Amino acid sequence: MSGSADSGGGEQSKSTSLHTVQEVFRSVSGMVEAVRVKLETRGVREKVDELAKELAREDLWDNPDRAGKISREHAALADMIESLDAFTTAMDNAVEMATMADEEGETQVIADCLSELDQIETQVKRFHLNMLLDHPADRLGCIIELAAGAGGTESCDWTEMLLDMYKRWGEQSGYQSTITDTSPGTEAGLRSAVLQISGLNAYGWAKAETGVHRMVRISEYDSNGRRQTCFAQVNVMPLMDDDDDNFIEIDPADLKIDTYRASGAGGQHVNTTESAVRVTHLPTGVIAQCQAERSQHRNKAMAMSVLRSRLLERKLQAERDARREQRNSLGDNSWGNQIRSYVLHPYKLVKDHRTNHETPQALAVLKGEPEYLTPFMESYLAQTAADEDAVQGGESTSSA
Amino acid sequence: MRHDVPNPFMAQCPDGPCPGADATHGADPIEARLLAEFLGEQGGADEARVAEVLRRRIDLDEPVAYITGKAYFWTLELEVSPDVLIPRPCSEILVETAVGHLRKADEPTANADTEASQIIDLGTGTGCLLLAALSECQAARGLGVDLSPAAIRIAARNAERAGLQDRVALANLDFTSPTLAADLAASMPLPGQPARVLMSNPPYITTGEMLDLDPSVRDHEPHLALEGGADGLACYRAIADQIPSLLDAGVLEKGSAIVLEAGSTQALRIAALICEKSPSSTVEIRRDLSGIDRCVKVTLA
């Protein structure tokens, strides 16, 4: 909180409190205005009017699926505009109340107004970030793939810690987290793992996590107790519903589906538990395989789902690369780049190398507490958006 | 999967597929997981229990499914015992083929979902083929046939387990018997209505191959479900011989499909056997995911 009431104060401190209220008001109003301008430039208001016209048509419910989609989209957009108006009204009320309270000398009321404004500020920030998740794929769930880097058992242990961090983050953020595959390390930990997080915007948030994560600590596995550095790779992909072909279409003729340890006659001649399946998308060479499920039928379905995610992520990455070339600024978070360090020794610090966001609450981050982990994602989203705006702003200046 | 529980069997196989993870000593990570889960369900992995499981699996070469008493097929978890053949993943192509035929047959009718079609499964064993197909076709009913009374009891429990007992009939009879048509007609769940699909995974290993089989198959699985005579085709001949009488008795009709599993080199010979008795029928041979010609579908005409 940016200010607190001084109950024993005189004239001086009263007006200081009011002054603080007005300052916070100005800063939050600025944010609301910025968001409003963004909504305007994106034509959200026009879009709402357009959808309202669609909703009014008599033949709307001839196609219930489409009608449902339109009415949901309309509700979501109209809700955005209403929320912004509600923020403005609430802020105006708070300032008015504080001004009156100042005249009456009621410092407690001023303090309440200030905390009200602080709450609105948090909501506006969250609103702004949710607005950043504007790509159609952002609303999807996600698959998080983790792989231990070089460094043996140490890296495997780190990979398991990251898996646990994201699993808890998902659960505590109101999502559903499911570990769909793990392959154990030689002594401890995991060589690789796959986590599925379902729920609205899970991909939009978690996509910020793709890249190499580095851990620095005193090793539990080193008998000399030396400081160790190890790495794990994180790859985040969108998770589509089976019947959702809005994002990517796959021609069955382009697929090769096989088992990846096929040999011999098979059939009645052998009775192994082997039921792993591999799916290859021939035009791109993208491969997905699954052995976590118990039957071949299930492994095939899971491999198909992973393949769809891989192909969509590939498409989205190509879009991002094209935009990055245009703005040529924000650090590359593609496979292979170190994006974040988690230092547990000699001091505690988690630092993101793309945004410079950091916190000393390393253990809370590793427990996946959204209060500490989500801000890393937020700062990435905010910076990406700021860079995009800079490009757009630059364009409009040069064209003017 | 429970990745947090130390797995006593992983030491067998530290890094993915171990060198010995072939058909003879398949201590692969999936086996290790299934065995560890089995011990967990049985109340813990103390040293004596682990030793006993390892002895059965490694020294006696007992298949994992017989140790755990469970097998997985399609979307189903099935009870198994040495009285029945362990379901093989490659047999799932028969389910796909049968379900494909049932759905195609249903297409012309407007109320496809309420129209009940019938499936017959010869040599049903665990019931895996029949139950998987029925689980995909909400209105279909099925008849499973097996010579082994023990197999019939297991198939009945598996039908209960899958919640399909109301749509399944089981009959303890010999499908190579000359009275097959009458026997089936008397046991069908929808009497007087021909079956859309007749499926079977009959024994197809030749008598000569039996001796050289993997010990986990040869020494533990029922020979009744494995051995198909000198050329492995004895049961296919028996089925082919019955086709005219099955049509006469109204157990099958024109447009019904016969869907059979085949050994890796047998598909064409099986197709020829069936077509000899039903010359104008159409044949389709489908591969399993290992690329082997595994499924022969003959549509009767």
Interface residues (C-beta under 8 A of the other chain):
Chain A: E160 I179 D181 T182 S183 P184 T186 L190 A193 I257 D258 T259 R261 A262 G264 A265 G266 G267 Q268 H269 V270 N271 T272 T273 E274 S275 V277 Q291 A292 R294 S295 Q296 H297 R298 K300
Chain B: M1 H3 N7 M10 P14 D15 G16 P17 A23 G26 D28 P29 I30 E31 L34 P63 V64 A65 Y72 F73 W74 T75 L76 E77 L85 I86 R88 P89 C90 S91 E92 V95 N201 P203 Y204 I205 E209 L213 D214 S216 V217 E221 A225 L226 E261 A262 G263 S264 T265 D288 L289 S290 G291 I292 R294
